[in-house]
């Protein structure tokens, strides 16, 4: 499918892109080649191909779910002005 200058201008308006009229034939040629490539890809028979979640069929390496840091809450709360039941107490700022 070959695009003409009017179609390129319409596409540019829809995309809110300002292009020079002198470059419209160049854009028309580039867009036409892209559309041609898409048509070529759509013509490929993919009926016997199973869909894939990832093109490289890779699996994610997972680490074991284990605690690696100790709990320092008590240490942090010793310097706090006011705490209660493991929570920081702050003054009311909204009435």
N, C-alpha and C positions, 0 to 999 in steps of 0.2 A: 504494500500500500504506500503510494507516494503522496506526500503532503505538499500542498502549494503554499504560497506566501500568505494567503488569507487565513488558512487553517493555523499556520504558525502564529499569526497575529492574534487569533482567537485564543490559542493555547497560552500565549504570553499574557493576555488580558486576564484569563482565568487564574493563572499562577501569580498575577500581580507583578509581572516582570516587564520592565521596559527594554525593548530591543530596538536597534536601529533598523530602518527599512533596508539599508544596504547589506545588512548581515542576515536578513530573512532567508535568502536562498541557501546560505550555508547551514542555518539552523534546520531548514526543511530537509536538507540532505542528511544531516546527522540524525534527526528524529525519524526519518524514513528508514534509515539503516537499523535503528534500534527496534522499530516496529517490525521490520523484516526478520530480525533475530528472534523476537518474541513469537512471531508466526511460525518460524522454523522449529522452535522449541515445543510449541503446541502441537505440531504435526507428529512429534515422536510418539510411538506407541508405548504407553506405560501401563497397559492393562494387566500385565503379568508381574508387575513390580510391587512389592509390599512397601507401604509407607514407612519411613524411618523417623525417629524422634531427633536424630542427630546425623549429619552427613558422614561423620567419621565413625559412627556406631561405637562411640567411646562410652565408657562407664566412669562415673565420678569416684575418685579415691576418697574413702571416708576414714576418719580417725575414730578411735574408740571413744565412747561417751563416758569420760571419767573426769572427776574433779582434779584439777591440777594446781589450784591455788587454795590457800587456807582462808578462813573467815577472819577478817580483821575488824569486824564491827565494834567489838568491845574496845579495842585500842583507839579507834576513831572517835568513839563516843565519850571517852574519858576527858577529852578537851572541849567537848560541846558544853555550852552554858546550861542547857536543860534537856534531859531525855527521860523517857518513860516507856517501859516495856519494849526497849529496842528501837524506839522512834525518837526523832528529834522534835522537840517542842519549840514552836516559834510564836511570836506575838501575832495577834489578830490584826490584820491590816485593812480589811474590808468590813464595813459596818452594814 
